[in-house]
Amino acid sequence: MRAPHPMPRLEAAPEGPAEPSPLPYCPVCASAPERISWRQRPGRPVMLVFDPCGHRYTSPAPPVLAVTPPPPEPLSR
């Protein structure tokens, strides 16, 4: 039986320079994270965990989250 929804073909990403990360760098090792997890309990500081390096950072203030639009696509000729 066929799948009810067609699956798109996966293609390799074009090779080229990596785009800058919108996430802040890890304050411990200065690497660009793939993901930042955070947790805050009442009356306690915010705990940030940087992946994949796994370093933890405690901040007295909650993180400022911002959504930025994707970069414009180049014009085709």
N, CA, C and O of each residue as an XYZ file, in Angstrom:
308
protein
N       0.845     -1.173      0.000
C       0.000      0.000      0.000
C       0.894      1.241      0.000
O       1.891      1.304      0.719
N       0.526      2.201     -0.800
C       1.319      3.417     -0.916
C       1.106      4.330      0.283
O       0.055      4.311      0.925
N       2.111      5.114      0.562
C       2.007      6.103      1.632
C       0.967      7.146      1.227
O       0.899      7.509      0.052
N       0.157      7.636      2.165
C      -0.877      8.609      1.800
C      -0.319      9.957      1.354
O      -1.002     10.701      0.650
N       0.914     10.284      1.752
C       1.513     11.564      1.372
C       2.831     11.294      0.675
O       3.658     10.549      1.200
N       3.050     11.879     -0.493
C       4.337     11.667     -1.167
C       5.473     12.318     -0.376
O       5.311     13.405      0.179
N       6.601     11.655     -0.334
C       7.767     12.185      0.375
C       8.663     12.895     -0.634
O       8.964     12.331     -1.687
N       9.095     14.116     -0.336
C      10.001     14.811     -1.270
C      11.373     14.145     -1.274
O      11.802     13.566     -0.276
N      12.051     14.238     -2.414
C      13.406     13.698     -2.508
C      14.345     14.563     -1.690
O      14.239     15.790     -1.705
N      15.255     13.933     -0.982
C      16.249     14.664     -0.205
C      17.452     14.937     -1.085
O      17.923     14.048     -1.794
N      17.939     16.139     -1.044
C      19.099     16.525     -1.830
C      20.162     17.079     -0.901
O      19.858     17.626      0.159
N      21.406     16.931     -1.311
C      22.512     17.472     -0.524
C      22.485     18.994     -0.594
O      22.123     19.578     -1.616
N      22.868     19.614      0.494
C      22.958     21.071      0.520
C      24.104     21.513     -0.374
O      25.133     20.840     -0.429
N      23.947     22.631     -1.076
C      25.040     23.091     -1.933
C      26.262     23.439     -1.101
O      26.158     23.987     -0.003
N      27.415     23.109     -1.648
C      28.643     23.439     -0.925
C      28.920     24.920     -1.056
O      28.729     25.510     -2.119
N      29.361     25.503      0.011
C      29.651     26.932      0.015
C      29.947     27.356      1.429
O      29.924     26.529      2.341
N      30.223     28.618      1.629
C      30.524     29.082      2.990
C      29.297     28.935      3.886
O      28.167     29.153      3.450
N      29.528     28.571      5.116
C      28.436     28.411      6.069
C      27.844     29.773      6.405
O      28.557     30.773      6.492
N      26.544     29.793      6.591
C      25.884     31.043      6.955
C      26.144     31.336      8.424
O      26.266     30.408      9.223
N      26.231     32.594      8.789
C      26.444     32.910     10.206
C      25.242     32.454     11.025
O      24.102     32.521     10.567
N      25.508     31.997     12.221
C      24.452     31.489     13.092
C      23.735     32.650     13.766
O      24.375     33.610     14.195
N      22.395     32.567     13.861
C      21.674     33.622     14.587
C      21.805     33.470     16.104
O      21.408     34.358     16.859
N      22.371     32.326     16.550
C      22.525     32.073     17.980
C      23.822     32.685     18.496
O      24.805     32.748     17.757
N      23.846     33.132     19.734
C      25.087     33.663     20.293
C      26.111     32.552     20.499
O      25.744     31.393     20.694
N      27.370     32.899     20.457
C      28.452     31.930     20.649
C      28.509     31.481     22.100
O      28.099     32.204     23.008
N      29.028     30.267     22.302
C      29.197     29.726     23.653
C      30.208     30.601     24.394
O      31.299     30.832     23.871
N      29.886     31.096     25.592
C      30.816     31.956     26.326
C      32.012     31.190     26.890
O      32.989     31.811     27.307
N      31.958     29.860     26.914
C      33.052     29.067     27.460
C      34.100     28.765     26.397
O      35.288     29.007     26.609
N      33.658     28.229     25.235
C      34.627     27.818     24.204
C      34.550     28.671     22.940
O      35.350     28.466     22.027
N      33.621     29.616     22.856
C      33.457     30.536     21.729
C      33.095     29.829     20.433
O      33.371     30.356     19.356
N      32.474     28.630     20.504
C      32.033     27.959     19.285
C      30.579     28.327     18.995
O      29.823     28.681     19.900
N      30.203     28.237     17.717
C      28.827     28.533     17.320
C      27.958     27.314     17.611
O      28.241     26.235     17.090
N      26.912     27.448     18.424
C      26.082     26.303     18.763
C      25.075     25.983     17.662
O      24.716     26.841     16.856
N      24.629     24.730     17.646
C      23.537     24.329     16.769
C      22.200     24.593     17.463
O      21.182     24.844     16.818
N      22.233     24.529     18.791
C      21.003     24.712     19.567
C      21.373     25.176     20.964
O      22.428     24.821     21.488
N      20.494     25.975     21.566
C      20.662     26.400     22.956
C      19.384     26.021     23.693
O      18.290     26.442     23.316
N      19.530     25.224     24.745
C      18.393     24.868     25.591
C      18.473     25.731     26.846
O      19.566     26.070     27.299
N      17.327     26.085     27.404
C      17.370     26.879     28.620
C      16.240     26.461     29.545
O      15.194     25.977     29.113
N      16.487     26.665     30.827
C      15.513     26.326     31.861
C      15.593     27.385     32.945
O      16.676     27.852     33.297
N      14.451     27.752     33.460
C      14.417     28.709     34.566
C      13.394     28.237     35.588
O      12.240     27.970     35.255
N      13.826     28.141     36.811
C      12.932     27.801     37.909
C      12.648     29.066     38.701
O      13.499     29.954     38.761
N      11.477     29.170     39.307
C      11.151     30.390     40.067
C      12.201     30.695     41.130
O      12.575     29.834     41.926
N      12.661     31.931     41.122
C      13.634     32.376     42.114
C      15.063     31.932     41.845
O      15.944     32.185     42.667
N      15.319     31.278     40.721
C      16.669     30.797     40.385
C      17.121     31.432     39.078
O      16.290     31.848     38.270
N      18.448     31.511     38.860
C      18.931     32.059     37.584
C      18.603     31.130     36.414
O      18.255     29.966     36.611
N      18.716     31.650     35.218
C      18.474     30.897     33.994
C      19.701     30.045     33.687
O      20.831     30.530     33.758
N      19.480     28.770     33.344
C      20.571     27.874     32.955
C      20.498     27.670     31.449
O      19.495     27.175     30.936
N      21.556     28.047     30.739
C      21.662     27.843     29.297
C      22.584     26.663     29.041
O      23.632     26.551     29.676
N      22.209     25.772     28.112
C      23.042     24.635     27.729
C      23.275     24.731     26.232
O      22.323     24.750     25.452
N      24.536     24.792     25.829
C      24.910     24.934     24.427
C      25.185     23.550     23.837
O      25.966     22.779     24.395
N      24.542     23.238     22.707
C      24.769     21.970     22.002
C      25.498     22.267     20.708
O      25.142     23.261     20.075
N      26.457     21.529     20.264
C      26.881     20.222     20.727
C      28.015     20.249     21.756
O      28.414     19.185     22.231
N      28.544     21.409     22.115
C      29.688     21.409     23.042
C      29.284     20.996     24.457
O      30.116     20.474     25.200
N      28.020     21.219     24.849
C      27.531     20.780     26.146
C      27.870     21.695     27.308
O      27.558     21.372     28.454
N      28.506     22.841     27.037
C      28.829     23.757     28.130
C      27.560     24.377     28.692
O      26.587     24.592     27.969
N      27.580     24.658     29.976
C      26.450     25.281     30.671
C      26.853     26.687     31.112
O      28.003     26.939     31.470
N      25.887     27.586     31.077
C      26.143     28.965     31.458
C      24.941     29.450     32.263
O      23.799     29.247     31.850
N      25.180     30.076     33.384
C      24.111     30.598     34.231
C      24.006     32.104     34.027
O      25.006     32.820     34.080
N      22.794     32.571     33.795
C      22.549     33.982     33.551
C      21.486     34.480     34.530
O      20.504     33.777     34.769
N      21.657     35.679     35.104
C      20.643     36.200     36.024
C      19.376     36.653     35.299
O      18.331     36.798     35.933
N      19.447     36.877     33.992
C      18.293     37.366     33.236
C      17.873     36.326     32.197
O      18.723     35.588     31.698
N      16.587     36.248     31.862
C      16.150     35.321     30.829
C      16.706     35.728     29.467
O      16.986     36.905     29.241
N      16.869     34.765     28.558
C      17.392     35.104     27.239
C      16.392     35.934     26.446
O      15.182     35.817     26.639
N      16.902     36.765     25.560
C      16.062     37.551     24.664
C      15.944     36.749     23.377
O      16.941     36.503     22.698
N      14.734     36.345     23.046
C      14.496     35.548     21.849
C      13.939     36.445     20.764
O      13.034     37.243     21.008
N      14.485     36.311     19.563
C      14.017     37.110     18.440
C      13.890     36.218     17.215
O      14.720     35.336     16.996
N      12.867     36.442     16.430
C      12.685     35.705     15.185
C      13.073     36.649     14.062
O      12.549     37.758     13.953
N      13.994     36.197     13.233
C      14.434     37.024     12.115
C      13.977     36.385     10.813
O      13.936     35.158     10.715
N      13.633     37.185      9.813
C      13.187     36.604      8.541
C      14.361     35.935      7.835
O      15.514     36.299      8.068
N      14.076     34.959      6.973
C      15.168     34.324      6.223
C      15.794     35.331      5.267
O      15.140     36.297      4.876
N      17.058     35.118      4.883
C      17.694     36.040      3.949
C      16.992     35.972      2.593
O      16.442     34.931      2.235
N      17.006     37.068      1.841
C      16.331     37.064      0.528
C      17.047     36.103     -0.417
O      18.265     35.934     -0.361
N      16.253     35.482     -1.283
C      16.834     34.568     -2.274
C      17.466     35.385     -3.381
O      16.960     36.449     -3.736
N      18.587     34.890     -3.942
C      19.219     35.633     -5.036
C      18.307     35.625     -6.267
O      17.565     34.671     -6.506
N      18.382     36.696     -7.029
C      17.572     36.815     -8.251
C      18.145     35.906     -9.327
O      19.360     35.854     -9.517
N      17.265     35.183    -10.038
C      17.734     34.333    -11.145
C      17.648     35.126    -12.445
O      16.788     35.990    -12.617
N      18.540     34.814    -13.325
C      18.535     35.516    -14.626
C      18.086     34.613    -15.700
O      18.016     35.019    -16.859
